[in-house]
Amino acid sequence: MFRKSDYFILLAVMISFFISAYLWFVAQDREQAIFTAIWIPAIFGFGIYFKLAALLARKQ
C-alpha cells in the first residue's frame, strides 16, 4: 500500500512539524515557527500531486 516515496513525504512532514514545534516552544521564535508550519500542507500537496501523477502514468 505505501511506497518508499510515501514514507519520505511523511518523514518530511514530521521533520517540519518537529522543527516548527521546537521553534515555537523552545526557541520562542514565533514567526519562524509559523513559516515552518506552513510547509506541512505544501509538502502534503506535492506528495498528493506526485502520487496522482504516478497513478495516472501507470493507467496509460
MDAnalysis code that builds the backbone (N, CA, C; Angstrom):
import MDAnalysis as mda
import numpy as np

u = mda.Universe.empty(180, n_residues=60, atom_resindex=np.repeat(np.arange(60), 3), trajectory=True)
u.add_TopologyAttr("name", ["N", "CA", "C"] * 60)
u.add_TopologyAttr("resid", np.arange(1, 61))
u.add_TopologyAttr("resname", ["MET", "PHE", "ARG", "LYS", "SER", "ASP", "TYR", "PHE", "ILE", "LEU", "LEU", "ALA", "VAL", "MET", "ILE", "SER", "PHE", "PHE", "ILE", "SER", "ALA", "TYR", "LEU", "TRP", "PHE", "VAL", "ALA", "GLN", "ASP", "ARG", "GLU", "GLN", "ALA", "ILE", "PHE", "THR", "ALA", "ILE", "TRP", "ILE", "PRO", "ALA", "ILE", "PHE", "GLY", "PHE", "GLY", "ILE", "TYR", "PHE", "LYS", "LEU", "ALA", "ALA", "LEU", "LEU", "ALA", "ARG", "LYS", "GLN"])
u.atoms.positions = np.array([
    [0.821, -1.179, 0.000],
    [0.000, 0.000, 0.000],
    [0.874, 1.254, 0.000],
    [1.797, 1.349, 0.954],
    [2.687, 2.500, 0.986],
    [3.949, 2.181, 0.213],
    [4.390, 3.153, -0.567],
    [5.641, 3.008, -1.291],
    [6.727, 3.779, -0.551],
    [7.954, 3.575, -0.973],
    [9.072, 4.241, -0.318],
    [8.924, 5.769, -0.399],
    [8.424, 6.280, -1.508],
    [8.250, 7.727, -1.656],
    [7.222, 8.273, -0.664],
    [6.206, 7.481, -0.339],
    [5.213, 7.914, 0.648],
    [5.849, 8.088, 2.022],
    [6.752, 7.200, 2.368],
    [7.432, 7.311, 3.653],
    [8.335, 8.546, 3.709],
    [8.958, 8.886, 2.581],
    [9.797, 10.082, 2.547],
    [8.956, 11.343, 2.731],
    [7.778, 11.366, 2.147],
    [6.894, 12.520, 2.296],
    [6.433, 12.635, 3.744],
    [6.031, 11.533, 4.347],
    [5.632, 11.565, 5.753],
    [6.791, 11.956, 6.664],
    [7.988, 11.506, 6.343],
    [9.157, 11.888, 7.122],
    [9.419, 13.390, 7.008],
    [9.283, 13.937, 5.813],
    [9.479, 15.374, 5.622],
    [8.441, 16.168, 6.403],
    [7.212, 15.694, 6.428],
    [6.158, 16.368, 7.190],
    [6.461, 16.305, 8.682],
    [6.875, 15.160, 9.182],
    [7.186, 15.037, 10.603],
    [8.370, 15.910, 10.997],
    [9.385, 15.970, 10.153],
    [10.541, 16.824, 10.439],
    [10.115, 18.284, 10.491],
    [9.303, 18.694, 9.529],
    [8.813, 20.069, 9.512],
    [7.992, 20.376, 10.758],
    [7.152, 19.437, 11.166],
    [6.330, 19.641, 12.355],
    [7.190, 19.788, 13.612],
    [8.178, 18.907, 13.764],
    [9.011, 18.960, 14.963],
    [9.895, 20.209, 14.986],
    [10.384, 20.625, 13.833],
    [11.157, 21.868, 13.785],
    [10.267, 23.051, 14.151],
    [9.045, 23.052, 13.642],
    [8.119, 24.128, 13.964],
    [7.786, 24.151, 15.451],
    [7.545, 22.999, 16.034],
    [7.253, 22.926, 17.469],
    [8.454, 23.367, 18.293],
    [9.639, 22.977, 17.869],
    [10.852, 23.408, 18.575],
    [10.990, 24.929, 18.528],
    [10.791, 25.496, 17.343],
    [10.918, 26.949, 17.211],
    [9.865, 27.679, 18.040],
    [8.669, 27.118, 18.123],
    [7.581, 27.776, 18.856],
    [7.784, 27.700, 20.372],
    [8.071, 26.489, 20.868],
    [8.108, 26.285, 22.313],
    [9.484, 26.500, 22.940],
    [10.545, 26.110, 22.261],
    [11.872, 26.165, 22.861],
    [12.599, 27.464, 22.494],
    [12.672, 27.760, 21.216],
    [13.416, 28.933, 20.771],
    [12.601, 30.219, 20.886],
    [11.300, 30.095, 21.100],
    [10.399, 31.251, 21.220],
    [10.464, 32.162, 19.988],
    [10.716, 31.573, 18.823],
    [10.753, 32.336, 17.574],
    [9.454, 32.052, 16.828],
    [8.427, 32.816, 17.142],
    [7.070, 32.548, 16.652],
    [6.963, 32.694, 15.135],
    [7.602, 33.698, 14.563],
    [7.482, 33.914, 13.117],
    [8.102, 32.771, 12.326],
    [9.280, 32.317, 12.724],
    [9.911, 31.193, 12.042],
    [9.122, 29.902, 12.242],
    [8.517, 29.749, 13.402],
    [7.707, 28.557, 13.671],
    [6.491, 28.515, 12.749],
    [5.823, 29.649, 12.582],
    [4.660, 29.694, 11.695],
    [5.078, 29.460, 10.250],
    [6.192, 30.066, 9.844],
    [6.689, 29.865, 8.484],
    [6.993, 28.391, 8.223],
    [7.623, 27.735, 9.184],
    [7.943, 26.319, 9.030],
    [6.681, 25.464, 9.043],
    [5.687, 25.852, 9.824],
    [4.436, 25.090, 9.873],
    [3.671, 25.175, 8.554],
    [3.859, 26.254, 7.822],
    [3.192, 26.396, 6.526],
    [3.712, 25.369, 5.528],
    [4.915, 24.853, 5.742],
    [5.472, 23.848, 4.847],
    [4.671, 22.550, 4.863],
    [4.036, 22.238, 5.973],
    [3.375, 20.938, 6.130],
    [2.295, 20.711, 5.067],
    [1.320, 21.617, 4.884],
    [0.342, 21.367, 3.821],
    [0.952, 21.432, 2.426],
    [2.020, 22.228, 2.260],
    [2.682, 22.287, 0.957],
    [3.339, 20.945, 0.627],
    [3.982, 20.341, 1.597],
    [4.612, 19.030, 1.375],
    [3.551, 17.983, 1.061],
    [2.441, 17.996, 1.816],
    [1.351, 17.066, 1.523],
    [0.785, 17.302, 0.126],
    [0.650, 18.548, -0.265],
    [0.141, 18.871, -1.603],
    [1.044, 18.331, -2.698],
    [2.356, 18.536, -2.566],
    [3.295, 17.984, -3.535],
    [3.232, 16.463, -3.545],
    [3.114, 15.867, -2.374],
    [3.020, 14.413, -2.302],
    [1.796, 13.868, -3.009],
    [0.663, 14.517, -2.810],
    [-0.574, 14.101, -3.469],
    [-0.452, 14.266, -4.978],
    [0.125, 15.387, -5.399],
    [0.290, 15.626, -6.835],
    [1.142, 14.532, -7.482],
    [2.296, 14.241, -6.888],
    [3.178, 13.230, -7.461],
    [2.573, 11.835, -7.388],
    [1.808, 11.557, -6.343],
    [1.135, 10.258, -6.230],
    [0.097, 10.095, -7.339],
    [-0.699, 11.155, -7.563],
    [-1.696, 11.096, -8.634],
    [-1.046, 11.016, -10.008],
    [0.045, 11.732, -10.200],
    [0.746, 11.670, -11.480],
    [1.272, 10.264, -11.741],
    [1.788, 9.611, -10.709],
    [2.286, 8.246, -10.858],
    [1.147, 7.281, -11.151],
    [0.011, 7.459, -10.491],
    [-1.138, 6.570, -10.732],
    [-1.677, 6.740, -12.153],
    [-1.750, 7.980, -12.619],
    [-2.238, 8.209, -13.981],
    [-1.257, 7.685, -15.019],
    [0.026, 7.751, -14.760],
    [1.016, 7.222, -15.693],
    [0.940, 5.704, -15.776],
    [0.614, 5.061, -14.652],
    [0.501, 3.603, -14.659],
    [-0.711, 3.120, -15.433],
    [-1.783, 3.925, -15.430],
    [-3.014, 3.510, -16.111],
    [-2.895, 3.626, -17.630],
    [-1.983, 4.447, -18.113],
    [-1.871, 4.658, -19.570],
    [-0.925, 3.711, -20.199],
])
